[in-house]
């Protein structure tokens, strides 16, 4: 059977983190009672006029800067016309010919290799309301709270070649928009939704006909829907049927995609410039002002972590998964000293991440502060605490011992007597006792069994309740056995 | 360029306007007359002229991001044809 190449492009709707709507002063807060946040502009009463929210434009500029796109000095709002009850004006205000951001791209990492995904554009638009199809005596209920919520629609080029790449791209985009603070990225609440354009072709051939899977609001559904769709299209083509352009929905219960009832004129939106809105001008001064307020971007931070702290690319990428994690790590290094950067990385990505994950907690609300962790790592570094007993200290910190005290690790080591014993005069008598009590192991070792040596080290560590410096125990023990 | 009767029916459908056959013929004539004007406009040489999106040459004023609207649901519901449980009711939407 001939091989197929998969071609995917994503359109992502990102809800912008503004307090008020894009064209009105109604609140965008999630979870309000139906229609309590839908004002005259949002419900399209006659005579109302839209007024553009400055902050929504700032979000678009931030995004444009973050992806290296071109920010249009002048962009136009257009009306996208279609009839649906949750769109009370009969059109959605969007951007068509001149989007606010053009081009740019995003680097994704997949199986250890990097890939640059080009972006086509990003444009500002308003969200629609919500239709509730539960039975209201054969009627549909309309909630317009969401109508007019600002969205940035981000369109990728068809550069993605598998569902795994599509998910990697969606995750990278999600990480970026939350990093630069333009969206809360809450997928359950619909703040980040993807449409996937999927087609297949033989390599080298022109693009196949695409079908668009609408409204995927989880990375898992994105993967499942694309995988199903790819297989479906390949089956159709291999059985000699043609693919027809269509909009399809993914059903998470069956794991299948199915075409929406096709309306021949569904895509005839008759865009035209919205006469209610004037051209949006973004001058170089404004861009410079927004740029000055931008946080360091993940990629720049990764490069800095590698250069300044000697971390691997993998560690640097893991630690910059979220801005909170990066902030925590840097706070820990600042307190523990640069020479402890690698142990800090290991603890943050290892024990801390595992605990946070287990308890479903956010690093920003970690019970162990960066300063406390740093205090403990310093004690490992200076030999006061063995790595083994550090786990016990970490446990105590996690359980709230010494809460609020940046030197809690020292207090815990002291109170529990966990200080590592590196004093030969204290260890030697214990070794003598162990040797006397384990003559059999001693003889086995002298007969050439290395395993017996480890058993003796274990006995010494046990006798010191884990506090002896293991390296020193090794050295002293060898010396005694060879004498 | 001129519109066919089918074009007119399609435009009417997109605008959700119901028109009779007689209206359709009349509308077609009117629309074609408008398109004739457009053809005249298109004959003008516009080389080097930046397209305008708006009749006046001013730019968009922006609003600060503040919540200024209060909840007026009860007022709006009072003028809606049908409502229930805080929702506006419309004929059932299938799909």
Interface residues (C-beta under 8 A of the other chain):
Chain A: X18 X19 X20 X24 X25 X26 X27 X33 X34 X35 X36 X37 X38 X39 X40 X43 X45 X51 X52 X53 X54 X55 X56 X57 X74 X76 X81 X83 X84 X85 X131 X132 X133 X136 X138 X139 X140 X141 X142 X143 X144 X260 X261 X265 X268 X270 X273 X275 X277 X278 X279 X280 X281
Chain B: X10 X13 X14 X16 X53 X54 X56 X58 X59 X60 X61 X62 X63 X64 X65 X66 X67 X68 X69 X71 X72 X73 X76 X77 X82 X84 X85 X86 X87 X88 X89 X90 X91 X92 X93 X95
